[in-house]
Amino acid sequence: MSRDLSTSDRASLLVEVTAPPLPRSERAVATNLVVVLDRSGSMSGAPLDHAKQSLCDVIDRLKPTDTFGLVTFDNAVDVVIPAGPVVDPARLKWEVRNVRAGGSTDLAAGLVRGLKEARRLEATDGVRVLLVSDGHANHGVTDADVIGRRVGQFVDERITTSVLGLGLGYDEVLLESVARRGSGNTYFAAEVGDAVEAIAAECGELLAQRFLSVRVTVTTGNGVKDVRVLGDLNQRSVADRVQIDLGGFVQDQTRSVVLQFDPKQAPKPGRRKVATVRVTYVLADDLQDYSVSHTVWARVAGPGDRPAVVDREVTAEVVFQGVQRHKRRATEAVQVGDLEAARRRYQRALRSIKRHWAAIPRERRPEFEKDRILIEQALERLDEPTADGLQFLSKSMSANLAVTMRSRDRRRGGAS
C-alpha cells in the first residue's frame, strides 16, 4: 500500500498468507474424509463406475488411523459407510462397488447428511467433505445460495467442503457456491476418467495439510469508513471487521488477499490507523491455536508533501484480481446465454492486461500471459458457439477460476 492516503484516494492492501516449511511431524496427522456421491439416474454407467473406482483407490491410500464415510443420494439419501476408522478396507470397497444408480437428484439432502456425518466424527484434525455430482439439483432444496449458506455453517467446526463436477451437465453455479462457502476446492472432470485424478488430488491435499482452519480477520481503524475484499473468497462481515476463511494449507502454500479501503475525511495531515490484520490457524501437529497480527498505518498527505509511491506488486495484484472478476462475469454471462456480454467482459480483461503490461513486474507476467491465452481461446469458442462448446467453456473457466484463486503462488509466477 502507498505511504500516503489522501481524503480522495482508495487504498489497496495486499495480504499474503504463506504457510512456512515445517520439520517432519512426529505426530501422524489423520485424514478425515466423507464423500457425498450422486447416484441419480444420470450417473448410471461410466460416470458412477469411474467414481466408485476412484473411491476404492482412495480407500487403498488411507491408514487405520484415518476415517472415511460415504453418503449416497438420488431422491433418497443413504449412509452407505458410516464415517469411522478405516480398519477393514476390503469391506469398505465392497460397499462402494455395490452402489447402484437410482432416480432424481436431491443434492441438498445428501450434502447435509454428509456434513452431519462429518460432524459426528468430532475430529479435532478437521474433516473434508467431497461432493461428487454430474447433474442439477431437481428435488428438495435447489437454491444455490440457501445450500451454500448451510454448508458455510460447518466451517467453524473445521468441516470444509470440496466439489467435483463430472461431465458437462452439472450446475456449476451451485457447486461453486458449495465450494466457496465451504472453503474447499472445485474440480471439473470433463471426461469421466478424469474423476480418478481429481479425487486423488483432493485426497493428496488432505494428506499434506498441516495448517487447518486458516482465517484472516481485518479490523478497520479510525481512518477508514469501509473495506471490501477483492476476489471470490469465503468472507463475512461482523461489526467493524471482515473475516475471510481460507481453509487448510500445505507447507509453502501462499494465498493472496487484496483489500480496498475507503478512507474517512481527515481533519489534518498525519498518521492514521488503517486496519489490524490477524491470521489465525490450527497446527495439525499439536492441534493448538496460533495467531499472528499486524497493524497497518498510513500517512494522510499535506498540501506540500511529495506524491505517494505506488507499489508495483500491489498494483499488479489489483489488476490480476480485476482480470479474474471479468472472467467471472463472462462465465456468468455464458451460463445465462448472453454471449455478447461474455465477449465484452473477455475483451475488457484483455484490454486491462495490455494497458497495465508495462507496470507488471517481470516475475508476474507469466500468469498474465497464461490468462491472455485462456481468454483468447474463450473468445474463439464464442465466435463459433456450439451447445457442448459453451458448456465446456463455462465449466472449464469456472474450474480455472477456482484453482487460480486457491492454488496460485504469486512469487512463483502462476498456479501450482
N, C-alpha and C positions, 0 to 999 in steps of 0.2 A: 504494500500500500504506500502511496506517496506520503511524504512527511508533512505536507501542507494540506489542510482541509478548510476550504473556504465555505462560506454560507451557501453557495450555489452548486458546489460540487457533489456528485455522488461518489463515494469512496468504495473501492473494491479491495477485498482482503482475501488472499489465498491461504487456506489452511491445508497443509499436507500432513496426513497421519501415516506414519511408517512404522511397521512392526519390526523391532530390532532382531538381529540374529541372536539365537539363544544356544547355550550348550545342550548337548543331548539330554533329554529328560530322563530322570531316574524313575519317574512315575509313568506307568503305562496309561496314556490318555484314551479313554473309551470312545468308540464310535457308536453313537446312538441314532438309528435311522428308522423312520416309519415311512413306508411307501403307501401312497393312496393311488390305486390303479383303476383306471376307467376300463370296465369290462362290458360297455354297452355294445349294441349290435354292430356299430361301425368299426369296432376293434376286432371283429371276427377275422380269423385267418392270419396273415403275415404280421399285422401290427401287434396283435396280442401275443403271438408266438415269439416275436423278437423281444418284446418287453419282458416276457417270462424268462427267456434265456438270459437276458441281461441281469435280471434279479437273481437268478441262480449263480451267475458269475460273481455278483456282489457278495452273496452269502458265502461263497468259497473264500473270499478275501477276509471275512470277519473272524474274530477270535472269540473264544468262550466268554471273555470279559466284555465283549461288545453286546449291544442289544439291537434287535431287528423286529419290526412288526409290519404286517401287511393288511390293509383295508381295501376292499374292492367295492365298486358301486356300478349300478346301472340305474334303474328306477328304485332299487332297494340297495341297502348297504349291508355288507358282511365283514366281520373281523375274521379274516382267514387265519392270520397268525397274530395272536395277542402279543403285544410288544413285550419282549423279555430277552434274557441272555441266549446267545447262540450256542447252546450246549449240544444240539443234535442237528447239524447242518443237513444231513440226508433227509430227515423228516420235513424240515422247512422247505427244502427244494421239492419234495413230493407234493406238499401243499400248494406251492407256487404252480407247478406243472398242471395241477388239476383245476385251475381256474378256467371257467368257461364263459364265453360271451353271452350277453343277455339282451336287455331291452333298451329303454331310453336312458337319458343322462341326467341324474340328479347329482351334479357335481358338488353343490354346496353341502348336501347332507354327507356325502362321502368324505369331503375335506374336513368338515367339523368333527366327524367321528375320528379321523386320523389325528387331528390335533388333540383330541381328548385322550387318545391312546398315548400320545407323546407326553401329555401332562401326567398321566397315570404313572409313568416311569419315575417321576420326581428326580430326574437326573441332574445333579449339580454341574455335570460337564456340558449340559445343553443338549438339545435334541434337534435334528434336522428332519423335517417332513418334506418328502418329494412327491409332488403330484404329477402323474403321467396321464395324459389325455390326448385324444385325436379329434375331439369334437366340441360342440357348443352345449352349454347347459340348457336343456329344454324341459326340465322337470324340477319342481320345487322352486327355491330361490334362484333367480338367474341374474339379478342386478350386480354388475361388476363392483360397484362402489360398496354395496352392502356386504358382499362376500369379502372384499378387501379389508374393510374395517374389522370384520370378525377375525380375520387372520392376524391383523395387527395387534389385537388384544392379547395375543400369546407371546409377543416379542419380549415383554418384560419378564416372562418366565423362562427366558433363554430357549424358546422354541422358535426356530426360524423355518421359513417355508420356501422351497425352490420349486420350479415347474419345468416340465419337459413337454413341449408340443410336438406331436407326431403328424407327419404329412402336411397337407395344405388345407385341411378342413377345420382346424381348431380355432377358437375365438382368442386371438392374440390380445385383444383389449382386456378380456377377463383374466387370462393367465398372467399378463404383465402386472395387472393390479394386485394379484395374489403375491407375486414375487416381490414387488416393490414394498407393499405393506408388510410382507413377511421378512424383509431384509435378507432375501435369498437370491438365488441365481435364476436366470432364464435360459433355457436350451431349446434349440429348434432342430429337429431331425427331419429333413426334407424327405429322406428315404428311410423306411422303417429300419433298415440295417444300421443306420447312424445312431439308433437308440442305445446300442451297446456302448459305443464310445461316450455318449452323453452321460449315461448313468454311471459309467466307470469314472468319468471326470468328477462327477458330484461326490462319489464315494472317496475318490482320491483326495479331494479338497478336505473332506471331513477328517480323513486320517491325518492330514498335515496341520490342521488348525490347532494353534496353541493360545491364541488370543480370542476370547469369547466376548460376546455382547459389547462390542466396541461402540461407544456413543460419544458424540461431540455435542456439548451444551454451550450455547452462545448467550451470554447475558449482556444486554446492551448497557452502555454507560450514559452519563448525563449529557453527553454531547450528541446523542443520536436519538432520532424520533422513530425510525423504522429500520428494519433489516429484512432482507429476503435472501433465500438460498437459490443459487442458480443450479439448474440440473434437476433431473427426475429422481430425487432421493427420498427415502422414507423419513419424513420430518413432521413435526407438530410444534405448535406454539403454546407455551404455558406462561401466562402473565408476561413478564418482561424478558423472557428467554425463548430460544428456539432449540429444540432437541432434534438431533439427526442421528438415526440409528444406522450403523454401517455393518452390522452383523459380525461374523468371525473373520479373523485374519490368519494367514500363514506367515511364516517368517519372511522378512524383507518385502512383504506386500505393502504397496502405497496406495492410498486413496486420496483424491484431491477434492476439496470442498471450497467453492467460491461463494463468498458473502458480499452483498452490496448493501451499503448503509446510506440512509438519507439523514444528513446532519441537521441538528436544530440550528436556528439562527443564533450566532454567538454575539454577546454584548460587546466583546472586545477580543483582540488577538490574545493567543496564549495556548497553553496545553489543555487538551480536553480528553476525557476518557471515552474511547470508542466502544470497547467491549472487553469482557473477560471470556476467554475460550478455554473450556475444560474438557479433557478427554478422559473417559473412564473405561475400564475394561476388566475382565476376569482372566487371570492367567490359568490355563488349564493344568499346569504342572502342580499347583498347590491350591487352586480354586479360591484364591484370595482376590479381593477387590483392590484395584490400583487406579490411581488418577494422576494427571499432571495438568497444570493450568498456566495460562499466560495472559497478562493484561496488555491490551493494545491501546496505545496513546497516539494522538495526532495533534499537530500544532495548527491552530487557526491563523492563517496568514494575515499580516497587516498590509496597509497600502504600499509601503516601501520595501516589502520583502521580495526576495527573488522567487521566480516561478517554481512550482513543485517539480521534482524529478520523478519522471514516470518509470515505474519498474516494468521492464520488458517481459519478465517472466509472468507477472500478474496479468499484464495486458494480453499476452498470448493465451493464457488460460481463459480469460474472459471471452476472447474471440472464439476459442475452441468450444466453450460452452454454448456460445451463440450458434455456431455451426450445428452442434448437436440438437439445439432447440429447433432449428429449421428442418433438420432431418426428421425429428419427432413430429412436427406439424405436417410435413409432407406425407409421412406414413399414415397419420390420421386421416388426411385427405384421400389417400388411396383407399383406405378402409371404407369410406363412405361413397366412393366412386367419383370424387371431384378431382379428375386428373389434371385440369388446368391449374387448380390451386396447388396441387402437389408439384407441378412443373415450376410454378413461380417460386415456391419455397426452396426447391433444389437450386434454382438459378440464383436466388438470393444468397444461399450458402456458398456457392462458387464465387460470387462477386465478393463476398466477405473475405474469403481466403485470399483472393487476388489482391484486394485492396490493402490488406494488412501484411502481405507476404514479407515485405522488407523489414517489418518490425518484429517478425517472429524469429527467435533465436535459432541458430542452425540446428541445434540438437533437437528442437521441437518439430522441425519441418517434415520429417518422415511421416508422422501421424497425420499431419495436414494433407500431405501428398496422398496418403492412403485414403483419406476421406474424399479427396478430389476424384480419384479414380472410381471409388464406390458410387459417388453421386453421378458421375458421367455415365456409368453403366445403368443406373436407375433411370436417367433421362432417356437412354436408348430404349429401355423397356416401355417407357411411356409413349415413345414415338410410334411403336408398333405393338399396341397393347393386345394381350390375349387374356382370357379369364385365368388360366393357370399361371401365366407370367405375372399378372398383377397380384395373385395370391402369394406367389413365391416372393415377389418384391416386398410386399407388406410384412410377411413373416420373417424373412431374412434380415430386413432392415431393423425390425423390432429387436431381433436377437442380437444384431450388431450393436445397437444402442445399449442394450443391457450389458453385454460383455465389455464394451468400450468404457462405460462409466464405472464398472465394478473392478475390472481386472487390469486396467492400464497403469503403467508406471511412468509418470511424466518425465522422470530423469533419464529413462532408457529410451524415450522417444517412440512409444507405441504400446499396443496392447500386449500383454503377456500371454 
